[in-house]
Amino acid sequence: MARKPTLRKTPLPRSAATKPLSVVEPLVQTPAQEPSAEKRDPHPHAALDRAAMASLARFTGGLSPHAMIDAWSDWAMHLGRAPGRQLELVERAQSNALKLMHFTAAQMFGQTADKPFQPGRYDTRWSHQGWDKPPFALWQQGFLATQDWWHAATSELRGLRRQNADRTGFLMRQLLDTVSPSNFPLGNPEILDKTLASGGRNLIDGAAHYADDARHILAQEHRPVPEAFALGEVLASTPGVVVYRNALMELIQYTPTTAKVQAEPVLIVPAWIMKYYILDLSPENSLVRWLVGQGYTVFCISWHNPGADDAELSLEAYRKQGIMQALEVINGIVPGQRVHTNGYCLGGTLLAIAAAAMARDGDDRLASVTLMAAQVDFAEAGELLLFLDESQVAFLEDLMWSQGYLDRPQMSGAFAAIRSEDLIWSRAVRRYFLGEPDLPTDVTVWVNDTTRMPARMHSEYLRGIFLENRISAGRFAVEGKVIALKDISVPLFVIGTETDHIAPWRSVYKTALFTGCDLHFLLTKGGHNSGILSEPGHRGRHYRIGRRPAGALYRDPDTWLAAHEPRPGSWWPEWASWLARHSSGTVPARTPGADPAYPALEQAPGTYIHQT
């Protein structure tokens, strides 16, 4: 076996006991000065303003009406001064009307005609065969024709801010969806068929579902995990022990299933916006369980679910008391070995920050860095940019200022609105008019098991990382000094997913633009979660992979895509092989909790996973 490297690290306190979080430095430090009385309190009644905005934010679900009004006024003024675009829209309205007339005539005379307007790829409202028959087909086509016209009306316009064009288009989709014929029992053939077949039982069941949902929403109750998916028994059931706990995270070490393991352990850093067990779902699709079976010593962070008392938790606290403390514990349990690190979503963004800071400080404890659906540049961050500008961020900051955190419904509503036709309206029709219960799966149980976000940390993330894009712009500071992604020299393995609307793969790919180390980029089929859950044997999966050697020239994402053919199967074995190539050999398997300094505190999945 290769000689164990000498590792340099920044010392942190070693303790397996729970301890309070320390005060941490802001993202960007400025020289300490004693402000004048005027500067200390320039607006003595600012708290009243913030309280008013917070009250309004609760009513609007966290969406800033000022941002929406600004988008509409910007769009209306630019369209009003564009006679050419107005003429184009008149012509489009005429064209759509003619298409509808021809389709209607064909329907009236029993002729076969292709539908002139097709629903979007995520729109499942029209799958019932009744939508192909009159009068339902005419209502559907009328709705889609209107949707098509508004899409053209809110498309890019010279002088109009792109974000405002996208935002007005998004708002019109939301408004049109409220009057879709699929939402009304007399306008939806599937509801009519189900009502006739069941004698109206579906409407009675739907009313009961509606009353149950309304009760939970009004009471702000968190639905418990169903017994059929009990945590620690069915989900998150990979054997292991909690070897460390502080006020921010628990560190789980998993029990080996092979006699030999790779010398270098693996640390998994999940996102804190949701619970970690998306990576340890059912036994058949658990990435953690599979990786343990490949002969790796696996550690995983389980984040604390913050409350109002945690309002001042910062992004730096998550780095310092999360990633850096986990590395300190792993170094104590597995001394003399570098660590493979893997960050998912926001956990990957934080891991990239930590890796750049460690490289800057000469801390060489990392063997490699894997980023799964994680962005380091947010200039092209996808549809979530619809919700973020200065007005929107300030609005959310006022809401979090009043309650200490961003709550579950305020986050999940934004994600659902992006795919409202499927995640909101189709579900509502199924549940309230068809009387169908929500059938839980391991993924939907995890999706509904949401967490809160501390006020200070989320503000720093939204403003510093997302809105101001400081990481790739060279303006993000750790402990008072700016970091640079190009300082990272360890091998990188970056994973994007083809249909990701949270971290679009072309945005994820930009990691190659800001780094110069040896980098493998892998693009896999699926979305933000489904693309990562791509276990061997999963049908219909494929991926592309390519290597960018250290110092090689940059290739844009479309050129990269054209140069790499899809390969069938799961990407997991590809990643495991890459990890093995960057490991130093095997050693006897390690027993979790055997180190006296870090004994087993309790069995996995620990305590924090159960916090609501």
Legacy VTK file of the C-alpha trace (Angstrom):
# vtk DataFile Version 3.0
C-alpha trace
ASCII
DATASET POLYDATA
POINTS 612 float
0.000 0.000 0.000
1.216 3.517 -0.774
2.828 5.517 2.004
0.319 7.509 3.995
0.564 11.219 3.146
1.374 13.909 5.640
-1.735 16.008 5.939
-1.866 19.660 6.816
-4.995 20.986 8.412
-6.439 23.849 10.362
-6.945 22.632 13.931
-10.486 22.468 15.287
-11.666 21.359 18.716
-12.187 17.581 19.035
-15.243 16.622 21.002
-18.015 14.119 20.508
-20.330 15.986 22.832
-22.936 18.485 21.816
-21.594 22.025 21.925
-22.927 25.480 21.034
-22.036 27.076 17.733
-19.399 29.757 17.862
-19.770 33.217 16.437
-18.479 33.160 12.884
-17.190 35.745 10.468
-19.409 37.362 7.826
-18.962 36.519 4.151
-17.136 39.783 3.474
-15.360 41.603 6.255
-14.781 45.346 6.465
-12.541 47.256 8.882
-14.186 47.813 12.238
-15.204 51.447 12.713
-17.320 53.191 15.300
-20.295 54.512 13.354
-21.752 57.916 14.018
-25.142 58.222 15.680
-26.732 59.042 12.307
-25.167 55.989 10.641
-26.038 53.734 13.557
-29.723 54.535 13.245
-30.410 56.293 9.924
-34.024 55.082 9.829
-35.397 54.869 13.381
-38.701 53.322 12.257
-37.229 50.682 9.941
-38.559 47.908 12.174
-42.091 49.099 11.465
-41.431 48.852 7.721
-40.023 45.356 8.069
-42.933 44.208 10.211
-45.392 45.520 7.620
-43.572 43.733 4.792
-43.381 40.531 6.845
-47.150 40.599 7.386
-47.723 41.092 3.669
-45.258 38.288 2.868
-47.277 35.812 4.921
-50.335 36.714 2.868
-48.555 36.402 -0.505
-46.634 33.226 0.315
-43.307 35.062 0.260
-43.700 36.540 -3.253
-43.023 40.258 -3.489
-45.949 42.121 -5.110
-43.588 45.025 -5.802
-41.393 42.788 -7.978
-44.435 41.531 -9.862
-45.824 45.050 -10.441
-42.409 46.163 -11.669
-42.304 43.268 -14.149
-45.796 44.014 -15.509
-45.186 47.763 -15.848
-41.828 47.180 -17.568
-43.463 44.759 -20.011
-46.489 46.984 -20.677
-44.428 50.129 -21.353
-42.066 48.377 -23.748
-44.892 46.638 -25.586
-46.792 49.923 -25.779
-43.941 51.566 -27.683
-43.423 48.606 -30.071
-45.991 48.833 -32.918
-44.209 46.088 -34.815
-44.619 43.619 -31.960
-48.256 44.690 -31.533
-48.884 43.965 -35.227
-47.156 40.598 -34.835
-49.448 39.721 -31.922
-52.537 40.739 -33.881
-51.427 38.468 -36.711
-50.754 35.651 -34.261
-54.216 36.019 -32.756
-55.736 35.835 -36.242
-53.644 32.787 -37.112
-54.601 30.991 -33.882
-58.268 31.810 -34.459
-58.137 30.376 -37.998
-56.491 27.204 -36.723
-59.234 26.820 -34.136
-61.937 27.417 -36.737
-60.523 24.731 -39.046
-60.200 22.275 -36.163
-63.745 23.050 -34.982
-65.180 22.539 -38.459
-63.425 19.195 -38.763
-64.782 18.112 -35.380
-68.335 19.176 -36.273
-68.331 17.136 -39.481
-66.687 14.098 -37.889
-63.453 14.490 -39.820
-60.055 13.568 -38.433
-57.791 16.560 -37.887
-54.507 17.004 -36.101
-54.666 19.233 -33.069
-52.982 22.550 -33.911
-51.778 23.169 -30.342
-49.901 20.719 -28.148
-49.387 20.845 -24.347
-45.956 21.236 -22.772
-43.752 18.305 -21.873
-44.660 18.402 -18.172
-48.380 19.052 -18.728
-50.222 15.824 -17.876
-53.700 17.361 -17.593
-54.811 16.196 -21.036
-53.874 12.501 -21.003
-57.478 11.195 -20.799
-58.871 10.069 -24.175
-61.963 12.227 -23.648
-59.922 15.302 -24.554
-59.865 14.035 -28.171
-63.669 14.257 -28.477
-65.969 17.266 -28.837
-66.684 19.502 -27.069
-63.744 18.829 -24.743
-61.176 18.894 -27.558
-62.393 22.360 -28.579
-62.131 23.666 -25.012
-58.661 22.212 -24.670
-57.490 23.723 -27.948
-58.992 27.092 -27.064
-57.087 27.108 -23.802
-53.811 26.057 -25.428
-54.277 28.656 -28.200
-54.650 31.380 -25.553
-51.618 30.043 -23.729
-49.639 30.098 -27.002
-50.593 33.732 -27.659
-49.561 34.873 -24.186
-46.289 32.996 -24.518
-45.570 35.039 -27.649
-46.756 38.268 -25.988
-44.393 37.846 -23.031
-41.368 36.693 -25.026
-38.232 38.810 -25.334
-38.766 42.397 -26.426
-36.110 44.921 -27.296
-35.288 46.998 -24.219
-37.281 44.777 -21.856
-35.290 43.143 -19.072
-35.078 39.409 -19.752
-36.016 38.622 -16.165
-39.180 40.737 -16.447
-40.141 39.028 -19.716
-39.717 35.627 -18.074
-41.553 36.778 -14.958
-44.586 38.123 -16.835
-44.721 34.911 -18.852
-44.589 32.898 -15.645
-47.331 34.970 -14.030
-49.599 34.607 -17.064
-49.121 30.839 -16.997
-50.178 30.831 -13.356
-53.254 32.962 -14.095
-54.281 30.909 -17.132
-53.864 27.675 -15.198
-56.527 28.811 -12.748
-59.140 28.870 -15.549
-58.039 25.742 -17.399
-61.060 23.614 -18.420
-59.343 20.653 -16.785
-59.948 22.260 -13.380
-63.755 22.206 -13.617
-65.865 19.060 -13.193
-68.247 19.930 -16.051
-65.335 20.742 -18.371
-63.169 17.698 -17.674
-64.226 14.406 -19.319
-62.174 12.343 -16.882
-64.031 13.805 -13.896
-67.399 13.261 -15.589
-66.577 9.625 -16.400
-65.392 8.964 -12.856
-68.466 10.624 -11.346
-70.855 8.549 -13.484
-68.957 5.323 -12.790
-68.780 5.831 -9.018
-72.150 7.469 -8.497
-70.487 10.625 -7.196
-68.361 8.829 -4.607
-65.237 10.475 -6.039
-66.587 13.939 -5.175
-67.361 12.886 -1.605
-63.865 11.437 -1.190
-62.394 14.556 -2.798
-64.244 16.810 -0.367
-62.813 14.791 2.523
-59.307 15.149 1.064
-59.812 18.893 0.678
-61.000 19.275 4.276
-57.999 17.285 5.514
-55.529 19.370 3.502
-57.169 22.617 4.614
-56.940 21.584 8.260
-53.230 20.812 7.975
-52.510 24.066 6.127
-54.440 26.265 8.561
-52.892 24.544 11.575
-49.436 24.494 9.923
-49.166 20.830 10.861
-46.338 18.692 9.529
-47.599 15.373 8.213
-45.699 12.490 9.810
-43.772 9.986 7.724
-46.122 7.050 6.906
-45.445 3.880 8.869
-44.866 1.990 5.621
-41.836 4.250 5.068
-40.573 4.498 8.646
-37.221 6.250 8.932
-34.471 3.940 10.096
-36.500 0.867 9.187
-37.525 1.270 5.537
-35.954 4.575 4.512
-32.521 5.688 5.750
-31.978 2.122 6.937
-28.341 1.566 5.979
-26.630 0.281 9.181
-24.280 2.684 10.897
-23.788 4.809 13.998
-23.676 8.498 14.876
-20.066 9.177 15.879
-20.313 12.925 16.417
-22.984 15.525 17.123
-22.963 19.269 17.565
-25.767 21.820 17.456
-25.716 21.929 13.652
-25.120 18.381 12.428
-24.747 14.713 13.228
-22.006 12.719 11.532
-22.945 9.144 10.632
-20.347 6.438 9.954
-21.791 3.451 8.115
-21.048 -0.173 8.931
-18.846 -1.866 6.305
-20.167 -4.861 4.380
-16.845 -5.907 2.852
-13.745 -7.317 4.542
-11.526 -4.753 2.814
-12.216 -1.077 2.142
-10.430 1.650 0.237
-7.953 3.457 2.445
-9.503 6.874 1.766
-12.924 7.414 3.394
-15.817 9.222 1.698
-17.655 12.189 3.249
-21.114 13.008 1.839
-22.368 16.586 2.312
-26.113 16.785 1.538
-28.132 19.946 1.068
-29.702 21.344 4.237
-32.818 22.552 2.415
-34.076 18.941 2.661
-33.101 15.963 4.804
-30.103 13.861 3.856
-31.893 10.592 3.204
-32.565 11.325 -0.470
-29.156 9.637 -0.730
-30.242 6.757 1.532
-33.806 6.007 0.458
-35.060 2.451 0.030
-32.365 -0.252 0.133
-32.601 -0.818 -3.625
-31.928 2.811 -4.587
-29.742 4.005 -1.705
-26.514 5.584 -2.953
-25.056 5.317 0.549
-25.814 1.584 0.859
-24.477 0.901 -2.641
-21.248 2.822 -1.998
-20.661 0.933 1.252
-21.081 -2.279 -0.724
-18.376 -1.147 -3.142
-15.837 -1.195 -0.319
-15.737 2.378 0.981
-15.763 3.802 4.484
-18.705 6.192 4.178
-19.530 9.139 6.408
-22.596 11.360 5.908
-23.748 14.605 7.502
-27.309 14.803 8.828
-28.227 18.465 9.316
-30.154 19.906 12.250
-33.601 21.299 11.349
-33.346 24.910 12.578
-35.988 26.879 14.430
-36.443 30.478 15.540
-33.577 30.178 18.055
-31.197 29.456 15.158
-31.949 32.669 13.248
-28.320 33.856 13.463
-26.781 30.676 12.050
-24.608 31.784 9.142
-23.361 30.154 5.980
-19.927 30.192 7.561
-21.305 28.187 10.485
-22.423 25.484 8.048
-18.934 25.390 6.552
-17.048 25.522 9.826
-19.248 23.505 12.176
-20.427 21.260 9.345
-17.849 20.323 6.708
-14.688 21.345 8.535
-15.748 19.737 11.813
-16.724 16.554 9.968
-13.272 16.422 8.378
-11.685 16.857 11.808
-13.678 13.922 13.179
-12.884 11.727 10.162
-9.197 12.571 10.498
-9.381 11.359 14.088
-11.139 8.108 13.174
-9.092 7.472 10.016
-5.762 9.168 10.746
-3.250 9.859 8.014
-5.671 9.488 5.096
-7.065 12.075 2.749
-10.823 12.179 2.291
-12.995 11.835 -0.824
-15.787 14.406 -0.536
-19.174 14.454 -2.235
-21.593 17.411 -2.120
-25.174 17.355 -3.366
-27.092 20.489 -4.443
-26.442 23.288 -1.896
-24.133 20.901 -0.066
-22.008 20.800 -3.215
-21.904 24.594 -3.441
-20.727 24.786 0.173
-18.223 21.981 -0.449
-16.745 23.923 -3.386
-16.371 26.954 -1.086
-14.699 24.816 1.581
-12.361 23.145 -0.952
-11.289 26.521 -2.376
-10.653 27.902 1.116
-8.651 24.796 2.063
-6.558 25.080 -1.101
-5.874 28.743 -0.366
-4.768 27.900 3.185
-2.564 24.944 2.216
-4.903 22.384 3.813
-4.373 19.201 1.752
-6.743 16.787 3.493
-8.973 16.274 0.445
-8.362 13.385 -1.964
-11.082 14.446 -4.417
-14.246 16.511 -4.733
-17.509 15.310 -6.308
-20.278 17.817 -7.003
-23.732 16.368 -7.734
-26.241 18.780 -9.337
-24.404 21.632 -7.611
-23.712 25.096 -8.997
-20.784 27.423 -8.354
-22.000 30.102 -10.780
-25.600 31.361 -10.661
-25.802 33.608 -13.711
-27.824 30.907 -15.505
-29.480 29.280 -12.514
-32.691 28.401 -14.317
-36.282 29.139 -13.419
-35.540 29.911 -9.773
-34.168 33.245 -11.022
-37.807 34.194 -11.636
-38.187 34.607 -7.881
-35.047 36.600 -7.156
-34.208 40.256 -7.478
-33.435 42.940 -4.910
-37.097 43.512 -4.079
-37.801 39.798 -3.698
-34.722 39.114 -1.549
-35.495 42.077 0.723
-39.095 40.826 0.998
-37.935 37.365 2.086
-35.408 38.896 4.480
-38.198 40.812 6.201
-40.264 37.635 6.456
-37.333 35.715 7.951
-36.501 38.646 10.238
-39.954 38.333 11.812
-39.989 34.543 12.278
-36.278 33.618 12.376
-36.349 31.203 9.430
-37.876 30.476 6.049
-40.592 27.904 6.615
-41.433 24.785 4.649
-44.531 26.013 2.735
-42.726 29.185 1.659
-39.974 27.141 -0.017
-41.979 24.241 -1.403
-44.517 26.617 -2.974
-41.842 28.226 -5.150
-40.595 24.850 -6.424
-44.142 23.653 -7.110
-45.088 26.832 -8.978
-42.364 26.213 -11.556
-44.197 23.025 -12.589
-47.661 24.183 -11.500
-49.541 22.382 -14.282
-48.342 19.037 -12.911
-47.370 19.624 -9.276
-50.352 21.804 -8.324
-53.282 21.568 -10.725
-53.023 17.951 -11.859
-52.616 16.868 -8.245
-55.590 18.988 -7.174
-57.812 17.421 -9.852
-56.742 13.902 -8.916
-57.166 14.462 -5.192
-60.255 16.696 -4.973
-62.353 15.787 -8.043
-61.270 12.238 -8.854
-61.088 11.344 -5.151
-57.731 9.641 -5.521
-55.496 9.597 -2.431
-51.859 10.606 -2.630
-50.052 7.283 -2.886
-46.707 7.777 -1.136
-43.420 6.594 -2.577
-39.986 6.829 -1.017
-39.244 9.961 -3.059
-42.547 11.727 -2.293
-42.145 10.944 1.421
-38.749 12.638 1.309
-40.086 15.591 -0.710
-42.790 16.212 1.891
-40.335 15.885 4.797
-39.011 19.407 4.331
-36.875 21.524 6.647
-36.540 25.188 7.557
-33.765 27.626 6.616
-32.116 29.926 9.201
-32.735 33.614 8.472
-29.125 34.778 8.371
-27.787 31.818 6.402
-30.553 31.940 3.815
-30.161 35.688 3.387
-26.414 35.248 2.820
-27.088 32.489 0.318
-29.783 34.364 -1.617
-27.993 37.700 -1.668
-24.292 36.814 -1.686
-24.250 33.606 -3.709
-27.406 33.621 -5.833
-28.240 37.285 -6.514
-24.732 38.772 -6.475
-22.996 35.613 -7.755
-19.926 36.249 -5.605
-18.271 32.815 -5.823
-17.391 32.854 -9.518
-16.975 36.648 -9.519
-14.070 36.449 -7.054
-15.936 38.385 -4.347
-16.727 35.636 -1.852
-14.687 35.788 1.342
-13.993 33.065 3.887
-12.513 34.263 7.188
-11.967 37.709 5.714
-10.063 36.586 2.602
-11.464 36.058 -0.890
-11.426 32.512 -2.286
-10.846 31.394 -5.884
-12.173 28.163 -7.378
-9.096 27.944 -9.607
-7.011 27.240 -6.481
-8.615 23.787 -6.221
-6.048 21.255 -7.407
-7.593 17.925 -6.350
-9.500 15.894 -8.988
-13.078 17.010 -9.594
-16.041 14.855 -10.631
-19.028 17.018 -11.598
-22.483 15.560 -12.286
-25.320 17.328 -14.085
-28.796 15.997 -14.880
-30.461 16.528 -18.254
-33.857 17.902 -17.156
-32.841 19.661 -13.948
-34.922 22.832 -13.410
-33.265 23.652 -10.078
-29.609 23.357 -11.153
-29.674 23.329 -14.995
-26.883 21.154 -16.336
-25.345 23.925 -18.435
-25.037 25.983 -15.265
-23.512 23.020 -13.410
-21.100 22.522 -16.329
-19.681 26.028 -15.751
-17.580 24.544 -12.947
-15.207 23.693 -15.809
-14.990 27.390 -16.700
-13.786 28.495 -13.260
-11.417 25.641 -12.378
-8.187 24.362 -13.910
-7.687 20.984 -12.213
-8.315 17.532 -13.660
-12.084 17.365 -14.112
-14.563 14.734 -15.236
-18.011 15.982 -16.211
-20.878 13.494 -16.318
-24.352 14.249 -17.670
-27.046 11.754 -16.709
-30.651 11.252 -17.687
-33.249 12.566 -15.262
-34.018 15.593 -13.119
-32.511 17.110 -10.004
-33.380 14.111 -7.834
-34.230 11.338 -10.294
-30.959 11.781 -12.168
-28.953 11.244 -8.992
-31.089 8.239 -7.984
-29.831 6.140 -10.887
-28.973 2.805 -9.320
-27.612 -0.056 -11.456
-30.490 -1.899 -13.075
-32.718 1.175 -13.300
-34.434 0.869 -16.659
-34.005 3.472 -19.374
-30.968 5.180 -17.880
-28.019 6.602 -19.784
-25.207 9.076 -19.228
-22.412 10.921 -20.987
-18.946 11.437 -19.528
-15.859 13.347 -20.575
-12.549 14.391 -19.076
-10.934 17.817 -19.030
-7.226 17.339 -18.116
-5.607 19.918 -15.879
-4.705 23.002 -17.871
-6.742 22.029 -20.948
-8.723 24.600 -22.928
-12.366 25.234 -22.090
-15.164 23.850 -24.287
-18.657 25.273 -24.159
-21.444 22.912 -22.995
-23.066 22.461 -26.427
-19.729 21.523 -27.995
-19.140 19.098 -25.129
-22.603 17.569 -25.590
-22.078 17.018 -29.320
-18.718 15.344 -28.681
-19.936 12.738 -26.171
-22.326 9.944 -27.048
-24.708 8.550 -24.406
-23.771 5.311 -22.679
-26.512 2.984 -21.395
-26.890 2.224 -17.701
-26.241 3.814 -14.343
-23.509 6.379 -13.705
-22.830 5.016 -10.196
-20.258 2.370 -11.280
-18.484 5.016 -13.390
-18.094 7.225 -10.330
-16.988 4.332 -8.097
-14.300 3.396 -10.640
-13.122 7.008 -10.693
-12.920 7.037 -6.891
-10.927 3.796 -6.935
-8.450 5.250 -9.443
-7.839 8.146 -7.056
-7.450 5.919 -3.987
-4.268 4.335 -2.647
-5.391 0.731 -2.091
-7.385 -1.332 0.364
-7.110 -1.833 4.122
-9.094 -3.930 6.630
-12.637 -2.654 7.155
-13.151 -0.181 9.993
-15.749 -0.676 12.729
-17.864 2.439 13.397
-17.638 3.749 16.950
-14.439 1.820 17.738
-12.396 5.006 18.278
-12.598 5.947 21.998
-12.488 9.626 21.082
-15.559 9.217 18.857
-17.697 6.422 20.302
-21.100 5.434 18.951
-23.647 7.943 20.268
-26.612 6.057 18.790
-27.571 3.969 15.804
-28.115 5.528 12.393
-30.015 7.464 11.178
-29.669 9.435 14.407
-31.855 12.093 15.996
-31.819 15.078 13.667
-33.536 13.207 10.843
-36.674 12.969 13.003
-36.882 16.714 13.759
-40.012 18.399 12.400
LINES 1 613
612 0 1 2 3 4 5 6 7 8 9 10 11 12 13 14 15 16 17 18 19 20 21 22 23 24 25 26 27 28 29 30 31 32 33 34 35 36 37 38 39 40 41 42 43 44 45 46 47 48 49 50 51 52 53 54 55 56 57 58 59 60 61 62 63 64 65 66 67 68 69 70 71 72 73 74 75 76 77 78 79 80 81 82 83 84 85 86 87 88 89 90 91 92 93 94 95 96 97 98 99 100 101 102 103 104 105 106 107 108 109 110 111 112 113 114 115 116 117 118 119 120 121 122 123 124 125 126 127 128 129 130 131 132 133 134 135 136 137 138 139 140 141 142 143 144 145 146 147 148 149 150 151 152 153 154 155 156 157 158 159 160 161 162 163 164 165 166 167 168 169 170 171 172 173 174 175 176 177 178 179 180 181 182 183 184 185 186 187 188 189 190 191 192 193 194 195 196 197 198 199 200 201 202 203 204 205 206 207 208 209 210 211 212 213 214 215 216 217 218 219 220 221 222 223 224 225 226 227 228 229 230 231 232 233 234 235 236 237 238 239 240 241 242 243 244 245 246 247 248 249 250 251 252 253 254 255 256 257 258 259 260 261 262 263 264 265 266 267 268 269 270 271 272 273 274 275 276 277 278 279 280 281 282 283 284 285 286 287 288 289 290 291 292 293 294 295 296 297 298 299 300 301 302 303 304 305 306 307 308 309 310 311 312 313 314 315 316 317 318 319 320 321 322 323 324 325 326 327 328 329 330 331 332 333 334 335 336 337 338 339 340 341 342 343 344 345 346 347 348 349 350 351 352 353 354 355 356 357 358 359 360 361 362 363 364 365 366 367 368 369 370 371 372 373 374 375 376 377 378 379 380 381 382 383 384 385 386 387 388 389 390 391 392 393 394 395 396 397 398 399 400 401 402 403 404 405 406 407 408 409 410 411 412 413 414 415 416 417 418 419 420 421 422 423 424 425 426 427 428 429 430 431 432 433 434 435 436 437 438 439 440 441 442 443 444 445 446 447 448 449 450 451 452 453 454 455 456 457 458 459 460 461 462 463 464 465 466 467 468 469 470 471 472 473 474 475 476 477 478 479 480 481 482 483 484 485 486 487 488 489 490 491 492 493 494 495 496 497 498 499 500 501 502 503 504 505 506 507 508 509 510 511 512 513 514 515 516 517 518 519 520 521 522 523 524 525 526 527 528 529 530 531 532 533 534 535 536 537 538 539 540 541 542 543 544 545 546 547 548 549 550 551 552 553 554 555 556 557 558 559 560 561 562 563 564 565 566 567 568 569 570 571 572 573 574 575 576 577 578 579 580 581 582 583 584 585 586 587 588 589 590 591 592 593 594 595 596 597 598 599 600 601 602 603 604 605 606 607 608 609 610 611
